[in-house]
Amino acid sequence: MNKLQKLLAKFQIPKGDYCDSCPFWSMDKSKPERMNGYCSYLGKGDWDFYEEMPSKLEVKIRQPNGSYKPELVDKDPMFGTLLWDSVKHCGIKTAITKYTG
């Protein structure tokens, strides 16, 4: 998609945090469950975003006293990206400005 096509395509992306009604969102049935969302606007699928993630992820674990303790965990496809669940990664017309994985 060239720059002009990409600019015009933004008008087709619906408002909201989900892209299930977006013409650029689809599922790739050849990919595993929870790794099969695809966005033709971005030219990427869950599997691409997963590969771009670092091998260790920092998560915040809630402690009994209510505070949060950061902890490094191995990345896991079950807790990867959410394009398969139609969560926008483009940040267009949504409260989420950019997906950060």
TIVO-218586 format. One record per residue: residue in one letter; z, x, y of N, C-alpha, C, CB in turn. Coordinates in steps of 0.001 Angstrom, whole numbers. Atoms other than C-alpha are relative to their C-alpha. Glycine has a CB too. Example, Ala and Ser with C-alpha at 12.3 -4.5 7.8 and 13.67 -1.06 7.14 Angstrom:
REM residues 2
pt res:a | nzz:0 | nxx:890 | nyy:-1190 | cazz:7800 | caxx:12300 | cayy:-4500 | czz:0 | cxx:900 | cyy:1200 | cbzz:1246 | cbxx:-992 | cbyy:27
pt res:s | nzz:-60 | nxx:-820 | nyy:-1190 | cazz:7140 | caxx:13670 | cayy:-1060 | czz:730 | cxx:-770 | cyy:1090 | cbzz:-1415 | cbxx:414 | cbyy:462
REM end
This chain:
REM residues 101
pt res:m | nzz:0 | nxx:855 | nyy:-1170 | cazz:0 | caxx:0 | cayy:0 | czz:0 | cxx:903 | cyy:1236 | cbzz:1232 | cbxx:-974 | cbyy:-4
pt res:n | nzz:18 | nxx:-801 | nyy:-1221 | cazz:-1004 | caxx:1519 | cayy:3349 | czz:982 | cxx:-576 | cyy:1025 | cbzz:-1431 | cbxx:57 | cbyy:591
pt res:k | nzz:-997 | nxx:407 | nyy:-1001 | cazz:1108 | caxx:1211 | cayy:6523 | czz:-252 | cxx:-1413 | cyy:540 | cbzz:5 | cbxx:992 | cbyy:1156
pt res:l | nzz:317 | nxx:1334 | nyy:-517 | cazz:-713 | caxx:-1883 | cayy:7825 | czz:316 | cxx:-1062 | cyy:-1049 | cbzz:-1487 | cbxx:-85 | cbyy:420
pt res:q | nzz:-306 | nxx:951 | nyy:1072 | cazz:-462 | caxx:-3659 | cayy:4465 | czz:1509 | cxx:-174 | cyy:-152 | cbzz:-617 | cbxx:468 | cbyy:-1332
pt res:k | nzz:-1453 | nxx:62 | nyy:138 | cazz:3225 | caxx:-2788 | cayy:4285 | czz:616 | cxx:-803 | cyy:1156 | cbzz:599 | cbxx:1429 | cbyy:-46
pt res:l | nzz:-491 | nxx:739 | nyy:-1163 | cazz:3828 | caxx:-4126 | cayy:7805 | czz:-273 | cxx:-1497 | cyy:-169 | cbzz:-661 | cbxx:527 | cbyy:1299
pt res:l | nzz:341 | nxx:1415 | nyy:202 | cazz:2020 | caxx:-7398 | cayy:7022 | czz:792 | cxx:-608 | cyy:-1153 | cbzz:-1502 | cbxx:-153 | cbyy:-266
pt res:a | nzz:-748 | nxx:483 | nyy:1161 | cazz:3831 | caxx:-7690 | cayy:3703 | czz:1422 | cxx:-408 | cyy:373 | cbzz:38 | cbxx:1072 | cbyy:-1084
pt res:k | nzz:-1371 | nxx:331 | nyy:-421 | cazz:7193 | caxx:-7795 | cayy:5493 | czz:135 | cxx:-1473 | cyy:368 | cbzz:415 | cbxx:868 | cbyy:1191
pt res:f | nzz:-44 | nxx:1411 | nyy:-377 | cazz:6296 | caxx:-11280 | cayy:6717 | czz:86 | cxx:-915 | cyy:-1224 | cbzz:-1229 | cbxx:-357 | cbyy:829
pt res:q | nzz:-36 | nxx:796 | nyy:1227 | cazz:6045 | caxx:-12490 | cayy:3102 | czz:1352 | cxx:101 | cyy:-707 | cbzz:-1110 | cbxx:446 | cbyy:-943
pt res:i | nzz:-1304 | nxx:-186 | nyy:642 | cazz:9514 | caxx:-11250 | cayy:2149 | czz:972 | cxx:-1038 | cyy:549 | cbzz:543 | cbxx:1449 | cbyy:231
pt res:p | nzz:-903 | nxx:1061 | nyy:-463 | cazz:11988 | caxx:-14154 | cayy:2283 | czz:1329 | cxx:551 | cyy:518 | cbzz:262 | cbxx:-986 | cbyy:-1128
pt res:k | nzz:-1325 | nxx:-366 | nyy:-496 | cazz:15318 | caxx:-14039 | cayy:4121 | czz:1009 | cxx:-126 | cyy:-1131 | cbzz:411 | cbxx:-890 | cbyy:1205
pt res:g | nzz:-1075 | nxx:95 | nyy:978 | cazz:18467 | caxx:-13470 | cayy:2111 | czz:194 | cxx:1290 | cyy:-782 | cbzz:-272 | cbxx:-1129 | cbyy:-952
pt res:d | nzz:-355 | nxx:-1196 | nyy:766 | cazz:20050 | caxx:-10968 | cayy:-245 | czz:-722 | cxx:87 | cyy:-1341 | cbzz:1486 | cbxx:33 | cbyy:-230
pt res:y | nzz:678 | nxx:28 | nyy:1304 | cazz:17936 | caxx:-11980 | cayy:-3250 | czz:-1508 | cxx:-115 | cyy:180 | cbzz:521 | cbxx:-1170 | cbyy:-860
pt res:c | nzz:1456 | nxx:-2 | nyy:-93 | cazz:14252 | caxx:-11569 | cayy:-3940 | czz:-666 | cxx:-826 | cyy:-1093 | cbzz:-511 | cbxx:1410 | cbyy:-59
pt res:d | nzz:580 | nxx:791 | nyy:1077 | cazz:13734 | caxx:-14122 | cayy:-6716 | czz:-1170 | cxx:-870 | cyy:462 | cbzz:1063 | cbxx:-869 | cbyy:-616
pt res:s | nzz:1145 | nxx:768 | nyy:-510 | cazz:11336 | caxx:-16075 | cayy:-4461 | czz:-996 | cxx:901 | cyy:731 | cbzz:483 | cbxx:-1116 | cbyy:941
pt res:c | nzz:879 | nxx:-971 | nyy:-676 | cazz:9653 | caxx:-12910 | cayy:-3144 | czz:-1245 | cxx:241 | cyy:-852 | cbzz:751 | cbxx:1347 | cbyy:265
pt res:p | nzz:1228 | nxx:-220 | nyy:775 | cazz:6003 | caxx:-12450 | cayy:-4156 | czz:-118 | cxx:1424 | cyy:-562 | cbzz:-1205 | cbxx:-294 | cbyy:867
pt res:f | nzz:77 | nxx:-1394 | nyy:459 | cazz:6645 | caxx:-8726 | cayy:-4726 | czz:948 | cxx:295 | cyy:-1161 | cbzz:309 | cbxx:938 | cbyy:1151
pt res:w | nzz:-998 | nxx:-214 | nyy:1057 | cazz:9475 | caxx:-9153 | cayy:-7256 | czz:-516 | cxx:-526 | cyy:-1332 | cbzz:1336 | cbxx:-686 | cbyy:361
pt res:s | nzz:389 | nxx:445 | nyy:1345 | cazz:8819 | caxx:-9350 | cayy:-10992 | czz:885 | cxx:692 | cyy:-1036 | cbzz:-1510 | cbxx:302 | cbyy:-277
pt res:m | nzz:-719 | nxx:-597 | nyy:1119 | cazz:10241 | caxx:-8469 | cayy:-14393 | czz:-1019 | cxx:674 | cyy:-915 | cbzz:840 | cbxx:-1072 | cbyy:-777
pt res:d | nzz:853 | nxx:-723 | nyy:940 | cazz:8715 | caxx:-5893 | cayy:-16730 | czz:607 | cxx:-174 | cyy:-1396 | cbzz:-130 | cbxx:1530 | cbyy:389
pt res:k | nzz:-556 | nxx:329 | nyy:1320 | cazz:9289 | caxx:-7270 | cayy:-20227 | czz:-66 | cxx:1171 | cyy:-984 | cbzz:-739 | cbxx:-1189 | cbyy:-585
pt res:s | nzz:62 | nxx:-1166 | nyy:886 | cazz:8426 | caxx:-3878 | cayy:-21758 | czz:1213 | cxx:922 | cyy:187 | cbzz:-1295 | cbxx:783 | cbyy:253
pt res:k | nzz:-1197 | nxx:-813 | nyy:-282 | cazz:11619 | caxx:-2406 | cayy:-20256 | czz:1233 | cxx:-681 | cyy:-576 | cbzz:173 | cbxx:226 | cbyy:1530
pt res:p | nzz:-1236 | nxx:590 | nyy:541 | cazz:15154 | caxx:-2903 | cayy:-21603 | czz:645 | cxx:-995 | cyy:976 | cbzz:1003 | cbxx:1109 | cbyy:-339
pt res:e | nzz:-741 | nxx:968 | nyy:-797 | cazz:17303 | caxx:-5793 | cayy:-20386 | czz:887 | cxx:738 | cyy:1004 | cbzz:850 | cbxx:-927 | cbyy:-909
pt res:r | nzz:-778 | nxx:-558 | nyy:-1116 | cazz:19092 | caxx:-5042 | cayy:-17087 | czz:-599 | cxx:1288 | cyy:572 | cbzz:1418 | cbxx:269 | cbyy:-455
pt res:m | nzz:725 | nxx:-1150 | nyy:-550 | cazz:16560 | caxx:-2284 | cayy:-16377 | czz:-1455 | cxx:-388 | cyy:237 | cbzz:92 | cbxx:1230 | cbyy:-955
pt res:n | nzz:1385 | nxx:448 | nyy:-13 | cazz:13438 | caxx:-4426 | cayy:-16044 | czz:-467 | cxx:-691 | cyy:1282 | cbzz:-205 | cbxx:-912 | cbyy:-1121
pt res:g | nzz:446 | nxx:564 | nyy:-1271 | cazz:13287 | caxx:-5591 | cayy:-12424 | czz:-990 | cxx:941 | cyy:663 | cbzz:1198 | cbxx:-268 | cbyy:933
pt res:y | nzz:1018 | nxx:-822 | nyy:-670 | cazz:10298 | caxx:-4392 | cayy:-10390 | czz:-353 | cxx:-596 | cyy:1354 | cbzz:-1269 | cbxx:123 | cbyy:-872
pt res:c | nzz:411 | nxx:410 | nyy:-1340 | cazz:9355 | caxx:-4527 | cayy:-6704 | czz:-1307 | cxx:699 | cyy:339 | cbzz:1100 | cbxx:327 | cbyy:1058
pt res:s | nzz:1293 | nxx:-611 | nyy:-328 | cazz:5671 | caxx:-3986 | cayy:-5937 | czz:-66 | cxx:417 | cyy:1469 | cbzz:-1142 | cbxx:-973 | cbyy:-317
pt res:y | nzz:-61 | nxx:-429 | nyy:-1402 | cazz:6504 | caxx:-3726 | cayy:-2207 | czz:504 | cxx:1441 | cyy:71 | cbzz:921 | cbxx:-944 | cbyy:833
pt res:l | nzz:-549 | nxx:-1358 | nyy:31 | cazz:8613 | caxx:-632 | cayy:-2936 | czz:-738 | cxx:890 | cyy:-996 | cbzz:1482 | cbxx:-41 | cbyy:-348
pt res:g | nzz:681 | nxx:-769 | nyy:1036 | cazz:6528 | caxx:400 | cayy:-5931 | czz:985 | cxx:641 | cyy:-974 | cbzz:-869 | cbxx:1072 | cbyy:633
pt res:k | nzz:-1049 | nxx:-548 | nyy:859 | cazz:9720 | caxx:926 | cayy:-7952 | czz:653 | cxx:-1105 | cyy:-818 | cbzz:1056 | cbxx:735 | cbyy:838
pt res:g | nzz:-754 | nxx:904 | nyy:850 | cazz:11657 | caxx:-660 | cayy:-10760 | czz:1410 | cxx:530 | cyy:-195 | cbzz:-700 | cbxx:-187 | cbyy:-1352
pt res:d | nzz:-1374 | nxx:-426 | nyy:286 | cazz:15260 | caxx:-494 | cayy:-11928 | czz:25 | cxx:1386 | cyy:-638 | cbzz:695 | cbxx:-1014 | cbyy:-920
pt res:w | nzz:35 | nxx:-1284 | nyy:702 | cazz:14318 | caxx:2421 | cayy:-14177 | czz:-225 | cxx:1163 | cyy:961 | cbzz:-1095 | cbxx:-12 | cbyy:-1063
pt res:d | nzz:213 | nxx:-1049 | nyy:-1005 | cazz:13091 | caxx:4416 | cayy:-11138 | czz:1277 | cxx:264 | cyy:796 | cbzz:-1143 | cbxx:-395 | cbyy:955
pt res:f | nzz:-1239 | nxx:-151 | nyy:-767 | cazz:16252 | caxx:3740 | cayy:-9145 | czz:1077 | cxx:667 | cyy:-851 | cbzz:495 | cbxx:-1372 | cbyy:508
pt res:y | nzz:-992 | nxx:-590 | nyy:908 | cazz:18357 | caxx:4637 | cayy:-12195 | czz:-233 | cxx:1504 | cyy:-127 | cbzz:-63 | cbxx:-675 | cbyy:-1396
pt res:e | nzz:310 | nxx:-1433 | nyy:119 | cazz:16568 | caxx:7989 | cayy:-12582 | czz:364 | cxx:768 | cyy:1264 | cbzz:-1481 | cbxx:194 | cbyy:-307
pt res:e | nzz:-336 | nxx:-649 | nyy:-1274 | cazz:17207 | caxx:8751 | cayy:-8901 | czz:1508 | cxx:124 | cyy:219 | cbzz:-615 | cbxx:-775 | cbyy:1152
pt res:m | nzz:-1459 | nxx:-39 | nyy:-159 | cazz:20956 | caxx:8172 | cayy:-9284 | czz:536 | cxx:1340 | cyy:-494 | cbzz:674 | cbxx:-1172 | cbyy:-768
pt res:p | nzz:-618 | nxx:-1228 | nyy:516 | cazz:23170 | caxx:11245 | cayy:-9666 | czz:619 | cxx:-259 | cyy:-1374 | cbzz:1078 | cbxx:529 | cbyy:986
pt res:s | nzz:-537 | nxx:175 | nyy:1360 | cazz:24517 | caxx:11870 | cayy:-13183 | czz:1453 | cxx:-458 | cyy:11 | cbzz:-118 | cbxx:1301 | cbyy:-784
pt res:k | nzz:-1387 | nxx:463 | nyy:-158 | cazz:28062 | caxx:11225 | cayy:-11931 | czz:55 | cxx:-900 | cyy:1228 | cbzz:1007 | cbxx:1210 | cbyy:138
pt res:l | nzz:-151 | nxx:940 | nyy:-1105 | cazz:28985 | caxx:8291 | cayy:-9725 | czz:1462 | cxx:-107 | cyy:385 | cbzz:-562 | cbxx:-1384 | cbyy:-372
pt res:e | nzz:-1380 | nxx:178 | nyy:-454 | cazz:32076 | caxx:7896 | cayy:-7604 | czz:303 | cxx:-1487 | cyy:78 | cbzz:235 | cbxx:686 | cbyy:1379
pt res:v | nzz:-466 | nxx:1385 | nyy:-73 | cazz:33858 | caxx:4617 | cayy:-8159 | czz:1423 | cxx:5 | cyy:519 | cbzz:-86 | cbxx:-709 | cbyy:-1388
pt res:k | nzz:-1371 | nxx:114 | nyy:-499 | cazz:37052 | caxx:3426 | cayy:-6543 | czz:776 | cxx:-908 | cyy:-923 | cbzz:34 | cbxx:-536 | cbyy:1457
pt res:i | nzz:-831 | nxx:738 | nyy:937 | cazz:39693 | caxx:2325 | cayy:-9015 | czz:1228 | cxx:-519 | cyy:737 | cbzz:410 | cbxx:889 | cbyy:-1208
pt res:r | nzz:-1158 | nxx:592 | nyy:-672 | cazz:42289 | caxx:-89 | cayy:-7684 | czz:1280 | cxx:391 | cyy:-738 | cbzz:-135 | cbxx:-1546 | cbyy:75
pt res:q | nzz:-1286 | nxx:-423 | nyy:535 | cazz:45826 | caxx:1194 | cayy:-8206 | czz:1002 | cxx:-1165 | cyy:67 | cbzz:535 | cbxx:1233 | cbyy:780
pt res:p | nzz:-1006 | nxx:1079 | nyy:-15 | cazz:48904 | caxx:-988 | cayy:-8921 | czz:582 | cxx:-282 | cyy:1392 | cbzz:1130 | cbxx:350 | cbyy:-946
pt res:n | nzz:-559 | nxx:203 | nyy:-1342 | cazz:50099 | caxx:-439 | cayy:-5334 | czz:-1023 | cxx:-582 | cyy:992 | cbzz:533 | cbxx:1323 | cbyy:536
pt res:g | nzz:1021 | nxx:594 | nyy:-859 | cazz:46827 | caxx:-1903 | cayy:-3976 | czz:-950 | cxx:1000 | cyy:626 | cbzz:650 | cbxx:-775 | cbyy:1072
pt res:s | nzz:905 | nxx:-1012 | nyy:-552 | cazz:45286 | caxx:1392 | cayy:-2883 | czz:-1130 | cxx:262 | cyy:-1002 | cbzz:774 | cbxx:1326 | cbyy:327
pt res:y | nzz:1129 | nxx:-334 | nyy:852 | cazz:42037 | caxx:2745 | cayy:-4311 | czz:-81 | cxx:1507 | cyy:-186 | cbzz:-1309 | cbxx:-543 | cbyy:593
pt res:k | nzz:104 | nxx:-1414 | nyy:317 | cazz:41642 | caxx:6083 | cayy:-6049 | czz:-1429 | cxx:293 | cyy:-445 | cbzz:1027 | cbxx:409 | cbyy:-1100
pt res:p | nzz:1364 | nxx:-327 | nyy:422 | cazz:38158 | caxx:7645 | cayy:-6236 | czz:14 | cxx:735 | cyy:-1342 | cbzz:-707 | cbxx:858 | cbyy:1073
pt res:e | nzz:104 | nxx:-628 | nyy:1313 | cazz:37079 | caxx:8682 | cayy:-9722 | czz:-1476 | cxx:180 | cyy:-339 | cbzz:726 | cbxx:-848 | cbyy:-1092
pt res:l | nzz:1384 | nxx:-243 | nyy:405 | cazz:33862 | caxx:10246 | cayy:-11049 | czz:-223 | cxx:-511 | cyy:-1418 | cbzz:-346 | cbxx:1505 | cbyy:93
pt res:v | nzz:356 | nxx:513 | nyy:1325 | cazz:32208 | caxx:8478 | cayy:-13971 | czz:-1470 | cxx:308 | cyy:-269 | cbzz:275 | cbxx:-1538 | cbyy:-103
pt res:d | nzz:1399 | nxx:-199 | nyy:371 | cazz:28973 | caxx:9051 | cayy:-15885 | czz:-794 | cxx:-1249 | cyy:334 | cbzz:-135 | cbxx:344 | cbyy:-1501
pt res:k | nzz:821 | nxx:1183 | nyy:-267 | cazz:26117 | caxx:6812 | cayy:-14828 | czz:-297 | cxx:-690 | cyy:-1327 | cbzz:-1327 | cbxx:383 | cbyy:744
pt res:d | nzz:178 | nxx:815 | nyy:1190 | cazz:25475 | caxx:3995 | cayy:-17282 | czz:-1013 | cxx:-1095 | cyy:322 | cbzz:1359 | cbxx:-606 | cbyy:-482
pt res:p | nzz:1000 | nxx:1041 | nyy:-299 | cazz:22427 | caxx:1675 | cayy:-17485 | czz:593 | cxx:-1396 | cyy:149 | cbzz:-1041 | cbxx:-27 | cbyy:-1083
pt res:m | nzz:-625 | nxx:1314 | nyy:-121 | cazz:24759 | caxx:-1300 | cayy:-17856 | czz:562 | cxx:-237 | cyy:1403 | cbzz:1108 | cbxx:-148 | cbyy:-1033
pt res:f | nzz:-548 | nxx:117 | nyy:-1353 | cazz:26100 | caxx:-587 | cayy:-14372 | czz:-893 | cxx:742 | cyy:983 | cbzz:1445 | cbxx:551 | cbyy:60
pt res:g | nzz:974 | nxx:-686 | nyy:-840 | cazz:22936 | caxx:691 | cayy:-12732 | czz:-395 | cxx:-829 | cyy:1198 | cbzz:-1226 | cbxx:352 | cbyy:-799
pt res:t | nzz:508 | nxx:735 | nyy:-1152 | cazz:20743 | caxx:-1028 | cayy:-10211 | czz:-94 | cxx:-1489 | cyy:-329 | cbzz:-1378 | cbxx:548 | cbyy:433
pt res:l | nzz:-34 | nxx:1452 | nyy:192 | cazz:20437 | caxx:-4777 | cayy:-9726 | czz:-1308 | cxx:-701 | cyy:345 | cbzz:1096 | cbxx:-584 | cbyy:825
pt res:l | nzz:1286 | nxx:638 | nyy:-269 | cazz:16763 | caxx:-5385 | cayy:-9089 | czz:-330 | cxx:-1017 | cyy:-1095 | cbzz:-1120 | cbxx:1061 | cbyy:106
pt res:w | nzz:206 | nxx:940 | nyy:1122 | cazz:16626 | caxx:-7072 | cayy:-12528 | czz:655 | cxx:-1352 | cyy:283 | cbzz:568 | cbxx:591 | cbyy:-1311
pt res:d | nzz:-730 | nxx:1222 | nyy:-338 | cazz:19083 | caxx:-9626 | cayy:-11124 | czz:-467 | cxx:-560 | cyy:1347 | cbzz:1516 | cbxx:275 | cbyy:35
pt res:s | nzz:674 | nxx:406 | nyy:-1237 | cazz:16791 | caxx:-10132 | cayy:-8094 | czz:787 | cxx:336 | cyy:1273 | cbzz:-265 | cbxx:-1480 | cbyy:-40
pt res:v | nzz:-694 | nxx:-461 | nyy:-1206 | cazz:19103 | caxx:-8302 | cayy:-5668 | czz:-953 | cxx:920 | cyy:761 | cbzz:1352 | cbxx:742 | cbyy:-354
pt res:k | nzz:934 | nxx:-778 | nyy:-814 | cazz:17009 | caxx:-6904 | cayy:-2819 | czz:417 | cxx:1462 | cyy:99 | cbzz:-107 | cbxx:-601 | cbyy:1394
pt res:h | nzz:-209 | nxx:-1425 | nyy:-210 | cazz:16635 | caxx:-3141 | cayy:-2572 | czz:-713 | cxx:467 | cyy:1272 | cbzz:-494 | cbxx:800 | cbyy:-1217
pt res:c | nzz:797 | nxx:-395 | nyy:-1172 | cazz:14310 | caxx:-3138 | cayy:445 | czz:783 | cxx:-83 | cyy:1302 | cbzz:-1232 | cbxx:-870 | cbyy:103
pt res:g | nzz:-776 | nxx:143 | nyy:-1225 | cazz:16879 | caxx:-4237 | cayy:3040 | czz:-694 | cxx:-807 | cyy:1077 | cbzz:330 | cbxx:1338 | cbyy:536
pt res:i | nzz:760 | nxx:780 | nyy:-987 | cazz:14328 | caxx:-6486 | cayy:4774 | czz:518 | cxx:-1434 | cyy:38 | cbzz:-1519 | cbxx:17 | cbyy:-330
pt res:k | nzz:-493 | nxx:1369 | nyy:-240 | cazz:15676 | caxx:-9754 | cayy:6255 | czz:1257 | cxx:-309 | cyy:-815 | cbzz:-1092 | cbxx:-1022 | cbyy:-337
pt res:t | nzz:-1228 | nxx:194 | nyy:752 | cazz:19059 | caxx:-9327 | cayy:4619 | czz:1167 | cxx:637 | cyy:731 | cbzz:-130 | cbxx:579 | cbyy:-1410
pt res:a | nzz:-1190 | nxx:-605 | nyy:-597 | cazz:22627 | caxx:-8465 | cayy:5556 | czz:171 | cxx:1441 | cyy:-492 | cbzz:1259 | cbxx:-837 | cbyy:-334
pt res:i | nzz:-50 | nxx:-1361 | nyy:537 | cazz:22282 | caxx:-5368 | cayy:3345 | czz:-1127 | cxx:773 | cyy:668 | cbzz:-134 | cbxx:22 | cbyy:-1582
pt res:t | nzz:1037 | nxx:-706 | nyy:-734 | cazz:20441 | caxx:-2846 | cayy:5485 | czz:-824 | cxx:935 | cyy:-881 | cbzz:620 | cbxx:780 | cbyy:1119
pt res:k | nzz:746 | nxx:-867 | nyy:915 | cazz:19477 | caxx:-466 | cayy:2648 | czz:789 | cxx:125 | cyy:-1270 | cbzz:-274 | cbxx:1399 | cbyy:621
pt res:y | nzz:-657 | nxx:-178 | nyy:1286 | cazz:20246 | caxx:-300 | cayy:-1034 | czz:361 | cxx:1464 | cyy:-171 | cbzz:-902 | cbxx:-486 | cbyy:-1162
pt res:t | nzz:-431 | nxx:-1393 | nyy:147 | cazz:22268 | caxx:2835 | cayy:-1727 | czz:377 | cxx:352 | cyy:-1417 | cbzz:1161 | cbxx:278 | cbyy:901
pt res:g | nzz:-298 | nxx:-316 | nyy:1412 | cazz:22755 | caxx:2578 | cayy:-5487 | czz:1398 | cxx:64 | cyy:-232 | cbzz:-597 | cbxx:1255 | cbyy:-430
REM end
